[in-house]
Amino acid sequence: MKIAGATLALGLLLALGFYTMVLWGFFGTIPDTEDILNYQNNTASEIYSSDGVLLGKYYLQERTNASFDDIPTHLIDALIATEDVRFYQHQGIDYLSLVRVAIKSIILRDQSSGGGSTLTQQLAKNLFPRNGLGIMALPVNKVKEMIVARRIEQVYSKEEIITLYLNTVSFGHNSFGIETASVRFFNKKPEQLDVLESAVLVGMLKATTLYNPVRNPDRSLERRNVVISQMEKYGFLYQTESDSLKQLPLDIDFTLTSHNEGIATYFREYLRPQLQEWCENHQNESGKPYNLYTDGLKIHTTIDSRLQNFAENAVTEHMMQLQKVFNEHWKNSRPWSKNRNSLITAIHKTDRYRNLKSQGLSEEEIQARFKEPLPMKIFTWEGEKEVEMSPLDSIKHYLYFLNAGFMAMSPSDGSILAWVGGINHKYFKYDHVNIGTKRQVGSIFKPVVYAAALENGVKPCDFVSSRRVTYTNFDDWTPGNADENYDGYYSVQGALTHSVNTVSVKVLKRTKIKNAVTMAHKMGIESEIPEVPSIALGTPNLSLFEMVGAYSSFANQGKMVRPKFLSRIESNDGTLLEEYNSDSKNQRAMSERTAELMLQMLRQVVDRGTATRLRTQYNLKNDIAGKTGTTQSHADGWFIGLTPELVAGAWVGSDDPNIHFRTITYGQGAAMALPIWGLFMQQVNGSKEFRNISRAKFDPVTYPLDELLDCEDYKERRSVSDIFKRILSGKKKPDNSPKTKRRKYR
């Protein structure tokens, strides 16, 4: 008996000594109450649309914080019943639970007895992760957590501890905190969770992978019912409620909000470096620069989530069909067959090639590696597929794909309302809206030339010969027309309506090239434009971002509108840190008279010219002005359309300009890009929320423009003898020209 007593006393003395050593920091410092009070979670910054929808987050660990009022009572009940039933009775350490665990583990050898940790101890582990100390790690860390738990209870209320715990705990899938988890697994806020959903999430805390409802639904269902039973056992549910709830199936709505998924993915990625630069130049309360990934900023953008969804739907619908046409078009050949450099360049751009090259492998060895089949996931329009494919075949697979860009903005204040940079951000990172992404713009540049012409004395009803001319002072350059027609004369507005190249060059020459370049810059185009006559046909390499912004000048009474994408930035607690306003309302690009003339001329492009399918195929009744564009070899298709409250543009082509349609039938802007615009506007018109856009009319004319616009599009070139012969024969004038109905300005 004395020996047993001495052994017990010695054991208690050793335990006390060990506890004292941990407390005094022999195994590392222990957070004090100040550290605990100053603790702050790494909180994801959130990006919001103008209509209040969460577009996405920037994070290292995906986490946002909920308040106690956001947490439903049944979630707290489930947590306490399952994890720490005496939570409101203890002061951080549940000694009864520790005794129970000791008896079961040591005496009864029950390995399922658990660890006896309270919620507060678990919180201590979440706030201050364990350290590696070899064989001493477990006892030292357990004692540390007990000490920190007591200190937590001294500085926080029970409600605050519950809230802090639920905001720090991991639910797997790199999601931290109850708010992130409830959105991830049920697509709803915590306050909207029902009892069953709360039980699923609480059940996951025992083992986030084992009880993950996506990966292991059967085990998750079983664990959920255990939580329900615990709630019944401790009086949080009646038996009848418990029995009926356990009969219901597992029901989740899994929503992954990774950087590659969700809406506006390309826009969010474009925004990232802009925000990082802002953070570097602004300091938080501690005097340090803000951290985009940990400080929980609230970033409010100009994107409208509804219009963004319309845009993404339009791009997906059209590009899925266009890809089928493209594949059929090339079914007996490969689009890079005449330019093998396209394949070689694509190989050299891959990380795999660069890594193998850095290892010192020869070109032959690298080629051999590229032919070895590997398991991989690939993008298809039928969905992501798991295949076994060589890296070389994978590159060939992606070379077939056409891509797209689409941007919509308000012409009055420059707010960007929709931004689609490509067909799939996970597999195609290149953003085709980005101001740094430049492609040859084709005929959508012509309105810039014609606006400069009107500003410099050219009139819409001036007639210009369509005869082909060789410009000897520019390397004998001889521009041609798509229809190979070089007879007759086009009015200036007729030449724009039917996109007549030879006339456009002559209009540019009459205007002077420098004036056209100046006009482009006044309209907001920042890229360098060469002063050569070929710009009349759209040879400059410009971005969709720039061109949509430039066209807004026509809809904004001639004033330049600089696109903007941010409205304000707030701190995690809602404090306003920065507000953004348009600064371009007073910068005039052209006279109001010129803007009105250009709108009418661009209306004719839609009503009678190259964009008529907006009326005939898409049945759009809106007041629309616009212009199609097609580049050399049909590598790029463009369309930009204007309504009084919306300017939007689309580009379609391959990432490699050498890969394209072989005929203008499929390769023109009216077939490649215009359909995206048409599908987008059909959705806008079908939405009651956007009646203001679909019904809007351009402002009434403020100048007497009827006489300036009242002329034919086209006149035949006829000699005197031709006229005399036709009169004698009684034959009517042949109708081989564009329709030339006279009309009044609307």
LOTOR-942540 format. One record per residue (C-alpha): x, y, z. Coordinates in steps of 0.25 Angstrom, whole numbers, padded with zeros to 4 digits, always signed. Each point is the difference from the previous one (the first is absolute). Layout:
BEGIN
XYZ
...
This chain:
BEGIN
+0000+0000+0000
+0011+0009+0004
+0007-0003-0013
-0012+0003-0008
-0002+0013+0007
+0014+0004-0002
-0001-0004-0015
-0012+0009-0001
+0006+0012+0007
+0013-0002-0009
-0009+0000-0012
-0007+0012+0004
+0013+0007+0003
+0005-0003-0014
-0012+0004-0007
+0000+0014+0008
+0015+0001-0003
-0003-0002-0015
-0012+0009+0000
+0009+0011+0006
+0011-0002-0010
-0010+0002-0011
-0007+0012+0007
+0014+0007+0001
+0003-0002-0015
+0011-0011+0002
-0006-0007-0013
-0003+0013-0007
-0008+0013+0003
-0015-0001+0003
-0009+0011-0005
-0004+0010+0011
-0014+0007+0001
+0005+0012-0009
+0004-0010-0011
-0014-0006+0001
-0007+0013-0001
+0008+0005-0012
-0002-0013-0007
-0006+0002-0014
-0004-0010-0010
+0006+0000-0014
-0013+0004-0007
-0002-0001-0015
-0003+0013-0008
-0013+0000-0007
-0004+0005-0014
-0015+0005-0001
-0008+0004-0012
-0007+0013-0001
-0013-0008+0003
+0006-0006+0013
+0003-0014-0005
+0013-0006+0005
+0009-0002-0013
+0012-0007+0007
+0011+0001+0011
+0015+0002+0001
+0005-0009+0010
+0011-0009+0006
-0010-0007+0008
-0014+0002-0004
-0006+0007+0012
-0010+0010+0003
-0005+0003+0014
-0015-0001+0005
-0005+0008+0012
-0007-0008+0011
-0014+0006-0005
+0003-0007-0013
+0001-0014+0007
-0013-0007+0001
-0004-0006+0014
-0001-0014-0005
+0014+0000-0006
+0006+0004+0014
-0009-0011+0007
+0006-0010-0010
+0014+0005+0003
-0001-0001+0015
-0008-0013+0000
+0011-0007-0008
+0013+0007+0004
-0002+0006+0014
-0013-0002+0007
+0005+0007+0013
+0005+0012-0008
-0008+0010+0008
+0005-0006+0014
+0015-0001-0001
+0011+0011-0001
+0007-0006-0012
+0004-0014+0006
-0011-0011+0002
+0007-0008+0011
-0012-0010+0001
+0003-0003-0015
+0015-0001+0003
-0003-0011+0011
-0010-0007-0010
+0011-0001-0011
+0011-0004+0010
-0009-0012+0006
-0004-0004-0014
+0013+0001-0007
+0010-0005+0011
-0009-0010+0008
-0010-0005-0010
+0009+0002-0012
-0011+0006-0008
+0006+0007-0012
-0013+0007-0004
+0000+0008+0013
+0004+0013-0007
+0010+0011+0005
-0009+0007+0010
+0003+0014-0006
-0010+0011+0002
-0004+0009-0011
+0009+0010+0006
+0011-0009+0000
-0003-0003-0015
+0000+0015-0002
+0013+0002+0007
+0006-0011-0010
-0007+0008-0012
+0006+0013+0004
+0014-0004+0004
+0004-0013-0008
+0008-0011+0006
+0015+0000+0000
+0008-0012-0003
+0008-0005+0012
+0003-0015-0003
-0005-0010+0010
-0004+0012+0009
-0009+0006-0010
-0013-0006+0005
+0001+0003+0015
+0006+0014-0002
-0010+0004-0010
-0012-0005+0008
+0005+0007+0013
+0002+0013-0009
-0014-0001-0005
-0006-0001+0014
+0008+0012+0005
-0004+0008-0013
-0015-0005+0002
+0000+0006+0014
+0005+0013-0005
-0010+0001-0011
-0011-0002+0010
+0005+0011+0008
+0000+0010-0012
-0012-0004-0008
-0015-0003+0003
-0006-0014-0003
-0007+0006-0013
+0013+0006-0004
+0007-0013+0001
-0011-0007-0008
+0001+0010-0011
+0015+0000+0000
+0001-0015+0000
-0010-0001-0012
+0008+0011-0008
+0013-0008+0002
-0003-0014-0002
+0003-0008-0013
-0011-0007-0008
+0009-0005-0011
+0001+0004-0014
+0009+0012+0005
-0012+0006+0006
+0001+0006+0014
-0011+0005+0008
-0015-0003+0001
-0004+0011-0011
+0009-0006-0010
-0004-0014+0003
-0015+0003-0001
+0002+0007-0013
+0009-0011-0005
-0009-0012+0003
-0014+0006+0000
+0001+0013-0008
-0006+0008+0011
+0004+0009+0012
+0002-0006+0014
-0013+0007+0005
-0008-0008-0011
+0005-0014+0004
-0010-0010+0005
+0002-0010+0011
+0004-0011-0010
+0010+0009-0007
+0006+0004+0014
+0001-0014+0004
+0008-0004-0013
+0010+0012+0003
+0001-0003+0014
+0002-0015-0003
+0012+0003-0009
+0008+0006+0011
+0004-0014+0005
+0007-0003-0013
-0002+0010-0012
+0004-0010-0011
-0007-0012+0006
-0013+0007+0002
+0001+0009-0012
-0015-0001-0006
+0006+0001-0015
+0011-0010+0001
-0007-0010+0010
-0015+0003+0000
-0003-0013+0007
+0009+0002+0012
-0004+0015+0000
-0015-0004+0002
+0004-0010+0011
+0008+0010+0007
-0012+0011-0002
-0009-0010+0007
+0010-0002+0012
-0001+0015+0002
-0015+0000-0001
+0000-0011+0011
+0009+0008+0009
-0009+0012-0001
-0012-0009+0004
+0009-0006+0011
+0003+0014+0007
-0014+0005-0002
+0002+0009-0012
-0010-0008-0009
-0013-0008+0004
+0001-0015-0004
-0011+0001-0010
+0008+0012-0007
+0013-0008+0001
-0006-0013-0006
-0007+0008-0012
+0013+0008-0003
+0008-0013-0001
-0009-0006-0010
+0003+0012-0010
+0011-0002-0011
+0013+0008-0001
-0003+0012-0008
+0012+0010-0004
+0002+0011-0010
+0015+0000-0002
+0006+0013-0005
+0014+0001-0003
+0005+0014+0000
+0015-0002-0004
+0007+0011-0008
-0003-0008-0013
-0015-0002+0002
-0012+0009+0003
-0004+0012-0008
+0009+0011-0006
+0013-0009+0002
+0008+0008-0010
-0004+0013+0006
+0003-0004+0014
+0014-0004-0005
+0002+0013-0008
-0004+0007+0013
+0010-0007+0009
+0013+0008-0004
-0008+0013+0001
-0004-0003+0014
+0014-0005+0004
+0005+0013-0005
-0010+0008+0008
+0003-0008+0013
+0015+0003-0002
-0003+0015+0000
-0010+0000+0012
+0002-0004+0015
-0009-0006+0010
-0002+0004+0014
+0013-0007+0004
+0008+0009-0010
+0003-0012-0009
-0005-0001-0015
-0013-0007-0001
+0001-0015-0004
-0010-0004-0011
+0000-0014+0005
-0001+0001+0015
-0007+0014+0003
-0014-0003-0004
-0002+0012-0009
-0014+0002-0007
+0002+0003-0014
-0012+0006-0007
+0001+0000-0015
-0009+0005-0012
-0003-0014-0005
-0015-0003-0001
-0001-0015+0004
-0012-0001-0009
+0006+0006-0012
+0012-0008+0003
-0008-0013+0000
-0006+0004-0013
+0013+0003-0006
+0006-0014+0004
-0012-0007-0005
+0001+0007-0013
+0015-0003-0002
-0002-0015+0004
-0013-0002-0009
+0007+0006-0012
+0014-0005+0002
-0005-0015+0002
-0007+0001-0014
+0011+0007-0007
+0010-0010+0005
-0008-0011-0007
+0000+0008-0013
+0015+0002+0001
+0002-0015+0003
-0008-0004-0012
+0007+0011-0008
+0013-0006+0002
-0004-0015+0002
+0009-0005-0011
+0012+0008+0004
+0006+0008+0011
-0001+0015+0002
+0015+0001+0002
+0004-0009-0012
+0005+0012-0008
+0008+0006+0011
+0007-0010+0009
+0006+0011+0008
-0014+0001+0007
+0002-0014+0006
+0015+0002+0003
-0003+0014+0007
-0011-0006+0008
+0009-0011+0005
+0011+0010+0004
-0010+0008+0008
-0003-0011+0010
+0005-0002+0014
+0004-0014-0003
+0009+0004-0012
+0007+0011+0008
+0002-0010+0012
+0006-0011-0009
+0009+0010-0007
+0005+0005+0014
+0003-0014+0003
+0010+0000-0012
-0008-0010-0008
+0002+0001-0015
-0011+0003-0010
-0001-0014-0004
-0001-0005+0014
-0011+0011+0003
-0008-0004-0013
+0001-0015+0005
-0006+0005+0014
-0011+0007-0007
-0004-0012-0007
-0002-0009+0013
-0015-0001+0004
-0004+0005+0014
-0013+0000+0008
-0005+0014-0001
-0013+0009+0000
-0004+0007-0012
-0010+0011-0004
-0011-0004-0010
-0013+0007-0003
-0007-0012+0006
+0007+0002+0013
+0013-0003+0007
+0005-0014-0004
+0011-0009+0006
+0008-0007-0011
+0014-0006-0002
+0006+0009-0011
+0015+0004-0003
+0003+0015+0002
+0002+0001-0015
-0014-0004-0003
-0005+0009+0012
+0006+0012-0007
-0006-0004-0014
-0013-0002+0007
+0000+0014+0006
+0005+0006-0013
-0013-0003-0007
-0008+0009+0010
-0005+0014-0004
-0001+0010+0011
-0008+0012+0003
+0000+0013+0008
-0012+0009+0004
-0002+0013+0007
-0012+0009+0003
+0000+0014+0007
-0008+0012+0002
+0003+0011-0010
-0004+0011+0010
+0010-0003+0012
+0009-0011-0006
-0005-0011+0010
+0004-0013-0005
-0012-0009+0002
+0005-0014-0006
+0013-0005-0003
+0003-0014-0006
+0014-0002-0004
-0001-0014-0006
-0007-0013-0001
+0005-0007+0013
+0010+0007+0010
+0005-0014+0005
+0005-0004-0013
+0002+0013-0008
+0006+0010+0009
+0003+0011-0011
-0010+0011+0002
-0005+0006-0013
-0006+0012+0006
+0012+0005+0007
+0006+0013-0004
+0013-0007-0002
-0006-0011-0010
+0000+0006-0014
-0004-0005-0013
-0002+0006-0014
-0014+0007+0001
-0004+0000-0014
-0012+0008-0005
-0004+0004+0014
+0011+0011-0001
-0007+0006-0012
-0010+0008+0009
+0012+0007+0006
+0005+0004-0014
-0014+0005-0004
-0002+0008+0013
+0013+0007-0003
-0004+0003-0014
-0013+0006+0004
+0007+0009+0010
+0009+0004-0011
-0010+0005-0010
-0004-0013-0007
-0015-0002-0002
-0008-0013+0001
-0006+0002-0014
+0013+0003-0007
+0002-0010-0011
+0013-0008-0001
+0005-0009-0011
+0001-0015+0004
+0011-0002-0011
+0012-0008+0004
+0013+0009+0002
+0014-0004+0002
+0008+0009+0010
+0014+0000-0005
+0005+0008+0011
-0004-0011+0010
+0007-0012-0007
-0010-0001-0011
-0011-0004+0010
-0013-0003-0008
-0012-0001+0010
-0012-0008-0005
-0015-0002+0003
-0006-0013+0006
-0010-0001-0012
+0011+0003-0011
-0009+0012-0005
+0007+0012-0004
-0010+0007-0008
-0008+0012+0003
+0000+0010+0011
-0004-0001+0015
-0005+0011+0009
+0009+0001+0013
-0012-0006+0008
-0002-0011-0010
+0014-0004+0000
+0000-0002+0015
-0014-0007-0001
+0006-0010-0009
+0014+0000+0005
+0007+0004-0014
+0015-0001+0002
+0004+0008-0012
-0009+0012+0004
+0004+0000+0014
+0015+0001-0003
-0004+0012-0009
-0008+0007+0011
+0012-0002+0009
+0010+0006-0010
-0010+0012-0002
-0001+0001+0016
+0015-0001+0002
+0006-0012+0007
+0005+0008+0012
-0014+0006+0003
-0006-0015+0000
+0011-0004+0010
-0003+0012+0009
-0015-0003+0000
+0003-0014+0004
+0008+0005+0012
-0010+0010+0003
-0011-0011+0001
+0009-0007+0011
+0009-0010-0009
+0013+0000+0007
+0008-0009-0009
+0009+0005-0010
-0006+0001-0014
+0010+0000-0012
-0003+0012-0010
-0002-0008-0012
-0012-0001-0010
-0003-0015+0004
-0006+0005+0013
-0013+0003-0008
-0002-0015-0001
+0003-0003+0015
+0015-0004+0000
+0003+0005+0014
+0001-0010+0011
-0009+0005+0011
-0007-0006+0012
-0015-0003+0001
+0000+0009+0013
+0005+0012-0008
-0009-0002-0012
-0013-0001+0009
+0004+0012+0008
+0003+0008-0013
-0014-0003-0006
-0006+0005+0012
+0003+0014-0005
-0010-0002-0010
-0011-0003+0010
+0004+0011+0010
-0002+0012-0009
+0015+0000-0005
+0006+0000+0014
+0011-0010+0003
-0003-0010+0010
+0011-0008+0008
-0005-0014+0004
+0000-0002+0015
-0002-0013+0008
+0001+0004+0015
-0010+0008+0008
+0006-0001+0014
+0009-0007+0009
-0004-0003+0015
+0007-0006+0012
-0005-0013+0006
-0009+0008+0010
-0006+0008-0012
+0008+0013+0002
+0001+0007-0013
+0015+0000-0005
-0001+0005-0014
-0011+0005-0010
+0001+0000-0015
-0007+0010-0009
+0000+0002-0015
+0010+0011-0004
-0002+0001-0014
-0014+0007-0002
+0006+0013-0005
+0010-0005-0010
-0005+0002-0013
+0004-0009-0012
-0008+0006-0011
-0012+0010-0002
-0014-0004+0004
-0004+0001-0014
+0011-0010-0005
-0004-0010+0011
-0015+0001-0005
+0004-0001-0014
+0009-0013+0003
-0012-0006+0008
-0009+0001-0012
+0010-0005-0009
+0003-0012+0009
-0015-0002+0002
+0000-0003-0015
+0010-0010+0001
-0010-0008+0009
-0012+0003-0008
+0005-0002-0014
+0015-0003+0000
+0009-0011+0006
-0007-0002+0013
-0014-0002-0005
-0001-0014+0006
-0002+0007+0014
-0014+0004-0006
-0002-0013-0009
+0005-0011+0008
+0000+0005+0014
-0012+0009-0001
+0005+0011+0008
-0009+0012-0001
+0009+0009+0009
+0006+0013-0005
+0013-0005-0004
+0013+0005-0007
+0012-0008-0003
+0011-0005-0008
+0005-0014-0004
+0015-0003-0003
+0008-0010-0007
+0015-0001-0001
+0009-0006-0010
-0001-0015-0002
-0012+0000+0009
+0008-0001+0012
-0008+0010+0008
-0015+0002+0001
-0005+0013+0007
-0013+0007+0003
-0003+0012+0008
-0014+0004+0003
-0006+0013+0006
-0013+0002+0007
-0003+0013+0008
+0003-0006+0013
+0009-0012-0004
+0013-0001-0009
+0005-0014-0002
+0010-0007-0008
+0004-0014-0004
+0013-0006-0006
+0001-0015-0005
+0013-0007-0005
+0011-0010+0003
+0010+0004+0010
+0010-0003-0011
-0004+0010-0012
+0005-0011-0010
-0011-0009+0004
-0013+0005-0007
-0012-0003-0009
+0004-0001-0015
-0012+0007-0006
-0007+0013+0003
-0013-0007+0001
+0004-0005+0014
+0011+0010+0003
-0006+0013+0000
-0004+0008+0012
-0015-0001-0003
+0001-0015+0002
+0011-0001+0010
-0002+0011+0010
-0014+0007-0003
-0008-0012+0005
+0006+0001+0014
-0005+0014+0001
-0014-0004-0006
-0001-0011+0010
+0004+0009+0012
-0011+0011-0004
-0011-0011-0002
+0002-0003+0015
+0001+0015+0004
-0013+0002-0008
-0007-0012+0007
+0003+0005+0014
-0010+0009+0006
+0011+0006+0009
+0007+0006-0013
-0012+0006-0007
+0007+0014+0001
+0011-0006-0009
-0009-0007-0010
-0010+0012-0002
+0010+0011+0001
+0001+0009-0013
+0012+0009-0003
-0002+0015+0003
-0008+0008-0010
+0008+0007-0010
+0005+0014+0004
+0005+0004-0014
-0008+0000-0014
+0007-0012-0005
-0010-0005-0010
+0006+0007-0012
+0014-0005+0004
-0004-0015+0000
-0011+0000-0012
+0008-0007-0011
+0002-0013-0007
+0010-0010+0005
+0005-0003-0014
+0000+0006-0014
+0005-0008-0012
+0011+0005-0009
-0006+0002-0014
+0006+0007-0012
-0008+0009-0009
-0001-0011-0011
-0005-0010+0011
-0011+0010+0004
-0004+0003-0015
-0001-0015-0003
-0009-0003+0012
-0009+0011-0003
-0002-0005-0015
-0002-0015+0005
-0010+0004+0010
+0007-0009+0010
+0000+0003+0015
+0012+0003+0009
+0006-0014+0004
-0002-0002+0015
+0014-0006+0003
+0003+0010+0011
-0003+0001+0015
-0015+0004+0003
-0001+0015-0001
-0013+0004+0007
+0000+0014+0004
-0004+0003+0014
-0002+0011+0010
+0008+0001+0013
-0007-0007+0011
